[in-house]
Amino acid sequence: MRTSSLTIMICFFFLLKAMSASAQDKIEIRPDHHVGHATLPCTILDFTQSEVKVKLLPSGSVRTYPSSQVVKVHTPQTDQHQQGLKHLQAGQFEKAISSFGEALNVENRAWVRREILALMIKAALSQDDYLKAALRFQMMVENEPNSRHFDLIPLDWTIQETLSPARSAARNWLTSNDEVKQLMGASILLTARDYEAQAEAALRSLATSTNVNVQQLARAQLWRNRLKAGDLSHLELQRWERNLSQIPEHLKAGAYFLLGTGYALLERHGQASACFLWIPLGYDSNPQLSALANLKAADSLVAMGQTANALRLYQETVARYPHSASQQIAQQMIDQLLKSDSFNEKPPTQPN
């Protein structure tokens, strides 16, 4: 379960009107084990996975606070940045990416540039465009290797071979000296017959990396081969579940997805549904993965005979992820369930 400090929402307070570049930053801080929080006027110097560094106003003193204590960040944004947010909210992903690209051209603050890149990655993931997402992700981690948005890394968590448009680039990434590029390349090519062995070898090497993010994600990616083999045991899945504690909290989505896939293969549908639901409920950084997890949780409920609960999850998938690849399948399942006898039977009448 996510720790309380990491489940605190870290977000921007987006102002409705354009603000000048000289407008004042503010951060809201809640110290550990405290109920209330303090709002501090400041200039934000940097904001990373581990800490936020600020120059307090009006004193000018420089202070550093753990990121886990940050409740909200208030900062001025350019018109292009705000326009991109409106497009993203409206599901207009190409327009959002274009506006964010313009915002990058005029934004000088390094930490805000990283935030804009993260939004561009989110938009690309919403389009299921792993190539565009990967290229932006590489730019983001060049500036901050241990990015607080590392959960946006575009990895494949399925076990079926897919013809990803990113395959050509992935072949180059697989032989790169950059571990993040290797990880993304190996993830995409692990289900490609011609590159499966090379991708697995790369993941095994990355599983010993000193970069904890890369190390733990590579180890979880290797579970995909075990799922493809199809000879899993319940004990092995229990071991995977224990290993979840080693994965950084914000990076657990993919591991939960593979756990759910494993339990579904063993027809342990209650456990499968619970694992899948962790993703849309607590690790919703990749909209496509969240939608697929929601869909598979519903599938597990159908297998258990819980059609009413499954229907609600299918309906949630359609409503919450209208731009996802899973939306159409969910709608088909809704139509199928509503036509079934279990939803058309009249309740028995009570005797007089």
PLY file of the C-alpha trace (Angstrom):
ply
format ascii 1.0
element vertex 352
property float x
property float y
property float z
element edge 351
property int vertex1
property int vertex2
end_header
0.00 0.00 0.00
1.28 3.46 -0.76
2.72 5.30 2.22
0.83 8.32 3.44
3.58 10.74 2.46
3.65 9.50 -1.12
-0.11 9.40 -1.53
-0.38 13.12 -0.84
-1.32 14.71 -4.13
1.49 16.86 -5.52
-0.03 19.27 -7.96
0.05 22.78 -9.33
-2.56 25.36 -8.47
-3.32 26.55 -11.96
-4.29 30.21 -12.02
-7.23 31.13 -14.22
-5.64 34.32 -15.55
-2.24 34.80 -17.11
0.37 35.89 -14.64
3.55 37.82 -15.24
6.91 36.10 -15.06
7.70 37.99 -11.89
4.67 36.58 -10.03
5.39 34.93 -6.72
5.67 31.21 -6.12
4.14 29.55 -3.08
4.45 26.09 -1.64
2.16 24.39 0.83
4.08 22.21 3.26
2.76 19.63 5.70
5.58 18.44 8.00
5.56 14.74 8.82
3.14 13.77 11.59
1.46 17.20 11.52
-2.23 17.75 10.78
-2.13 21.31 9.41
0.06 22.80 6.71
1.87 26.07 6.08
1.84 28.22 2.92
5.26 29.72 2.23
5.82 32.64 -0.21
9.04 31.87 -2.06
10.93 31.45 -5.29
11.16 27.76 -6.21
14.73 26.98 -7.20
14.29 23.25 -7.87
11.73 20.49 -7.38
12.85 16.87 -7.62
11.74 13.41 -6.54
13.45 13.83 -3.18
13.18 17.55 -2.33
12.03 21.04 -3.15
14.56 23.85 -2.83
13.20 27.36 -2.31
14.30 30.91 -1.52
11.88 32.12 1.12
10.39 35.59 0.83
10.95 38.22 2.01
13.95 36.91 3.99
15.82 35.50 0.99
17.02 32.50 2.98
17.36 29.23 1.04
15.59 26.19 2.48
15.12 22.59 1.37
12.06 20.47 2.20
11.42 16.78 1.50
9.10 16.33 -1.46
6.98 14.03 0.69
5.95 17.10 2.70
4.75 19.08 -0.31
0.97 19.38 -0.53
0.67 21.91 -3.37
2.84 24.06 -5.56
1.60 27.46 -6.77
3.61 28.89 -9.63
3.00 31.25 -12.58
2.59 29.67 -16.00
2.89 31.02 -19.51
-0.18 31.34 -21.71
1.08 28.42 -23.81
1.41 26.24 -20.70
-2.13 27.03 -19.61
-3.49 26.44 -23.11
-1.80 23.04 -23.17
-3.47 22.11 -19.89
-6.89 23.03 -21.30
-6.29 20.87 -24.37
-5.08 17.98 -22.23
-8.14 18.19 -20.01
-10.36 18.19 -23.11
-8.64 15.11 -24.55
-7.15 17.12 -27.43
-3.76 15.50 -27.13
-2.10 16.72 -30.35
-3.09 20.29 -29.56
-1.86 19.82 -26.00
1.53 18.58 -27.17
1.81 21.50 -29.59
1.01 24.06 -26.89
3.39 22.44 -24.43
6.10 22.50 -27.10
5.58 26.25 -27.46
5.70 26.58 -23.67
9.09 24.83 -23.61
10.45 27.41 -26.04
9.68 30.31 -23.68
10.06 28.68 -20.24
13.48 29.18 -18.61
12.98 27.48 -15.24
14.53 24.00 -15.42
12.12 22.40 -12.96
9.06 23.80 -14.80
10.49 22.58 -18.11
10.56 19.08 -16.59
6.94 19.47 -15.55
6.00 20.46 -19.10
7.87 17.48 -20.52
5.99 15.23 -18.09
2.71 16.62 -19.38
3.83 16.00 -22.96
4.64 12.38 -22.05
1.24 12.01 -20.42
-0.44 13.27 -23.58
1.60 10.90 -25.77
0.75 7.95 -23.51
-2.92 8.89 -23.77
-2.52 8.55 -27.54
-0.75 5.21 -27.05
2.23 6.78 -28.85
5.16 5.10 -27.09
7.75 6.49 -29.48
6.80 10.10 -28.83
6.52 9.40 -25.10
9.93 7.70 -25.01
11.70 10.56 -26.78
10.24 13.12 -24.36
11.03 10.86 -21.41
14.67 10.72 -22.46
14.80 14.51 -22.53
13.25 14.72 -19.07
15.62 12.29 -17.34
18.68 13.84 -18.95
18.06 16.82 -16.68
16.93 14.79 -13.66
17.94 11.08 -13.84
15.89 10.18 -10.77
12.86 12.10 -12.01
9.84 12.37 -9.78
7.89 11.54 -12.94
9.78 8.32 -13.59
6.44 6.49 -13.41
5.71 7.90 -16.88
8.42 5.71 -18.47
6.75 4.06 -21.49
7.22 0.34 -20.87
5.23 -2.55 -22.30
3.56 -4.65 -19.57
1.64 -7.05 -21.83
2.75 -10.53 -22.85
1.47 -10.59 -26.43
3.63 -9.56 -29.36
2.64 -6.14 -30.68
3.83 -4.28 -33.77
4.83 -1.12 -31.94
5.83 1.84 -34.13
8.68 2.30 -31.65
10.33 -1.00 -32.60
12.82 0.51 -35.01
14.02 3.01 -32.41
13.94 0.30 -29.72
16.56 -1.72 -31.61
18.93 1.22 -31.32
18.07 1.82 -27.66
18.77 -1.81 -26.85
22.47 -1.36 -27.73
22.81 2.08 -26.11
25.07 2.74 -23.13
22.20 4.65 -21.53
20.37 2.37 -19.09
17.01 4.11 -19.48
17.15 3.71 -23.26
18.15 0.07 -22.83
15.23 -0.52 -20.49
12.69 1.00 -22.86
14.16 -0.84 -25.84
14.25 -4.20 -24.07
10.69 -3.75 -22.84
9.35 -3.12 -26.35
11.37 -5.95 -27.94
10.87 -8.64 -25.27
7.86 -10.02 -27.16
9.54 -9.75 -30.60
10.71 -13.18 -31.68
13.85 -11.93 -33.42
14.96 -9.88 -30.42
13.52 -11.72 -27.42
16.81 -13.29 -26.32
18.76 -10.03 -26.68
16.05 -8.11 -24.82
15.99 -10.65 -21.99
19.79 -10.50 -21.67
19.62 -6.71 -21.46
16.95 -6.87 -18.76
18.98 -9.36 -16.72
21.95 -7.01 -16.88
19.81 -3.99 -15.94
18.39 -5.97 -13.01
21.79 -5.48 -11.33
21.92 -1.72 -11.99
22.81 0.64 -9.15
19.90 2.84 -10.30
17.05 1.49 -8.17
14.37 2.66 -10.59
15.99 0.88 -13.53
16.91 -2.17 -11.44
13.44 -2.82 -10.06
11.60 -2.13 -13.30
13.95 -4.49 -15.17
13.34 -7.24 -12.61
9.58 -6.81 -12.92
9.80 -6.80 -16.73
11.39 -10.25 -16.58
8.16 -11.59 -15.06
6.63 -11.20 -18.52
8.70 -14.15 -19.78
7.44 -16.32 -16.94
3.88 -15.37 -17.83
4.49 -16.19 -21.49
5.84 -19.61 -20.49
2.53 -20.28 -18.75
3.89 -22.68 -16.10
3.52 -20.37 -13.09
2.74 -21.62 -9.62
0.84 -19.88 -6.85
4.02 -19.90 -4.77
5.87 -17.99 -7.49
3.18 -15.34 -7.61
3.30 -15.03 -3.83
7.04 -14.43 -4.14
6.40 -11.70 -6.72
3.92 -10.13 -4.35
6.52 -10.04 -1.58
9.01 -8.47 -3.99
6.62 -5.55 -4.52
7.97 -4.02 -1.32
11.34 -3.48 -3.03
9.86 -1.51 -5.93
9.69 2.28 -5.42
6.14 3.19 -4.50
5.35 5.28 -7.59
6.64 2.55 -9.95
4.43 -0.36 -8.90
1.74 -0.13 -11.61
3.37 -2.52 -14.07
4.23 -5.09 -11.40
0.62 -5.10 -10.18
-0.55 -5.57 -13.77
1.68 -8.62 -14.21
0.58 -10.02 -10.86
-3.03 -9.66 -11.94
-2.24 -11.37 -15.23
-0.60 -14.24 -13.35
-3.50 -14.75 -10.96
-5.93 -14.66 -13.90
-3.91 -17.39 -15.64
-4.24 -19.51 -12.49
-7.97 -18.70 -12.39
-7.60 -16.97 -9.05
-9.90 -14.27 -10.26
-10.52 -12.53 -6.94
-6.81 -11.91 -6.46
-6.44 -10.99 -10.13
-9.18 -8.37 -9.91
-7.69 -6.89 -6.73
-4.25 -6.55 -8.35
-5.63 -4.97 -11.51
-7.67 -2.46 -9.54
-4.59 -1.14 -7.72
-3.58 0.54 -10.98
-6.56 2.82 -11.74
-7.08 3.44 -8.02
-3.52 4.26 -6.96
-1.06 4.27 -9.88
-2.90 6.03 -12.69
0.04 7.68 -14.48
-0.41 5.76 -17.76
-4.04 6.13 -18.92
-3.81 3.26 -21.40
-2.46 0.82 -18.80
-5.02 1.99 -16.24
-7.85 1.47 -18.71
-6.62 -2.01 -19.61
-6.26 -2.91 -15.93
-9.80 -1.70 -15.24
-11.04 -3.79 -18.16
-9.23 -6.91 -16.97
-10.50 -6.44 -13.42
-14.02 -6.47 -14.86
-13.20 -9.58 -16.88
-12.11 -11.32 -13.68
-15.37 -10.38 -11.99
-17.30 -11.86 -14.92
-15.33 -15.09 -14.48
-16.42 -15.09 -10.83
-20.05 -14.60 -11.79
-20.17 -11.08 -10.35
-21.74 -9.59 -13.46
-23.34 -6.58 -11.76
-19.98 -5.45 -10.34
-18.29 -6.22 -13.65
-20.84 -4.07 -15.50
-20.03 -1.12 -13.26
-16.31 -1.50 -14.00
-16.89 -1.74 -17.75
-19.03 1.40 -17.55
-16.29 3.13 -15.57
-13.73 2.16 -18.22
-15.85 3.75 -20.94
-16.55 6.91 -18.93
-13.13 7.42 -17.40
-10.94 6.40 -20.34
-12.87 7.44 -23.47
-9.67 7.80 -25.53
-8.19 4.42 -24.57
-7.85 1.30 -26.68
-9.87 -0.57 -24.02
-12.92 1.67 -24.33
-14.43 -0.12 -27.33
-13.98 -3.57 -25.78
-15.57 -2.35 -22.55
-18.55 -1.00 -24.49
-18.98 -4.33 -26.24
-19.00 -6.10 -22.88
-21.59 -3.65 -21.54
-23.87 -4.38 -24.50
-23.34 -8.11 -24.09
-24.10 -8.11 -20.37
-27.19 -5.94 -20.71
-28.58 -8.38 -23.28
-27.89 -11.40 -21.10
-30.63 -13.19 -19.19
-29.19 -12.22 -15.81
-30.01 -8.54 -16.50
-33.36 -9.12 -18.17
-34.98 -11.41 -15.65
-37.77 -9.80 -13.63
-37.45 -10.07 -9.85
-39.76 -12.68 -8.36
-43.08 -11.31 -7.10
-43.87 -11.57 -3.43
-46.91 -13.67 -2.46
-49.89 -11.71 -1.13
0 1
1 2
2 3
3 4
4 5
5 6
6 7
7 8
8 9
9 10
10 11
11 12
12 13
13 14
14 15
15 16
16 17
17 18
18 19
19 20
20 21
21 22
22 23
23 24
24 25
25 26
26 27
27 28
28 29
29 30
30 31
31 32
32 33
33 34
34 35
35 36
36 37
37 38
38 39
39 40
40 41
41 42
42 43
43 44
44 45
45 46
46 47
47 48
48 49
49 50
50 51
51 52
52 53
53 54
54 55
55 56
56 57
57 58
58 59
59 60
60 61
61 62
62 63
63 64
64 65
65 66
66 67
67 68
68 69
69 70
70 71
71 72
72 73
73 74
74 75
75 76
76 77
77 78
78 79
79 80
80 81
81 82
82 83
83 84
84 85
85 86
86 87
87 88
88 89
89 90
90 91
91 92
92 93
93 94
94 95
95 96
96 97
97 98
98 99
99 100
100 101
101 102
102 103
103 104
104 105
105 106
106 107
107 108
108 109
109 110
110 111
111 112
112 113
113 114
114 115
115 116
116 117
117 118
118 119
119 120
120 121
121 122
122 123
123 124
124 125
125 126
126 127
127 128
128 129
129 130
130 131
131 132
132 133
133 134
134 135
135 136
136 137
137 138
138 139
139 140
140 141
141 142
142 143
143 144
144 145
145 146
146 147
147 148
148 149
149 150
150 151
151 152
152 153
153 154
154 155
155 156
156 157
157 158
158 159
159 160
160 161
161 162
162 163
163 164
164 165
165 166
166 167
167 168
168 169
169 170
170 171
171 172
172 173
173 174
174 175
175 176
176 177
177 178
178 179
179 180
180 181
181 182
182 183
183 184
184 185
185 186
186 187
187 188
188 189
189 190
190 191
191 192
192 193
193 194
194 195
195 196
196 197
197 198
198 199
199 200
200 201
201 202
202 203
203 204
204 205
205 206
206 207
207 208
208 209
209 210
210 211
211 212
212 213
213 214
214 215
215 216
216 217
217 218
218 219
219 220
220 221
221 222
222 223
223 224
224 225
225 226
226 227
227 228
228 229
229 230
230 231
231 232
232 233
233 234
234 235
235 236
236 237
237 238
238 239
239 240
240 241
241 242
242 243
243 244
244 245
245 246
246 247
247 248
248 249
249 250
250 251
251 252
252 253
253 254
254 255
255 256
256 257
257 258
258 259
259 260
260 261
261 262
262 263
263 264
264 265
265 266
266 267
267 268
268 269
269 270
270 271
271 272
272 273
273 274
274 275
275 276
276 277
277 278
278 279
279 280
280 281
281 282
282 283
283 284
284 285
285 286
286 287
287 288
288 289
289 290
290 291
291 292
292 293
293 294
294 295
295 296
296 297
297 298
298 299
299 300
300 301
301 302
302 303
303 304
304 305
305 306
306 307
307 308
308 309
309 310
310 311
311 312
312 313
313 314
314 315
315 316
316 317
317 318
318 319
319 320
320 321
321 322
322 323
323 324
324 325
325 326
326 327
327 328
328 329
329 330
330 331
331 332
332 333
333 334
334 335
335 336
336 337
337 338
338 339
339 340
340 341
341 342
342 343
343 344
344 345
345 346
346 347
347 348
348 349
349 350
350 351
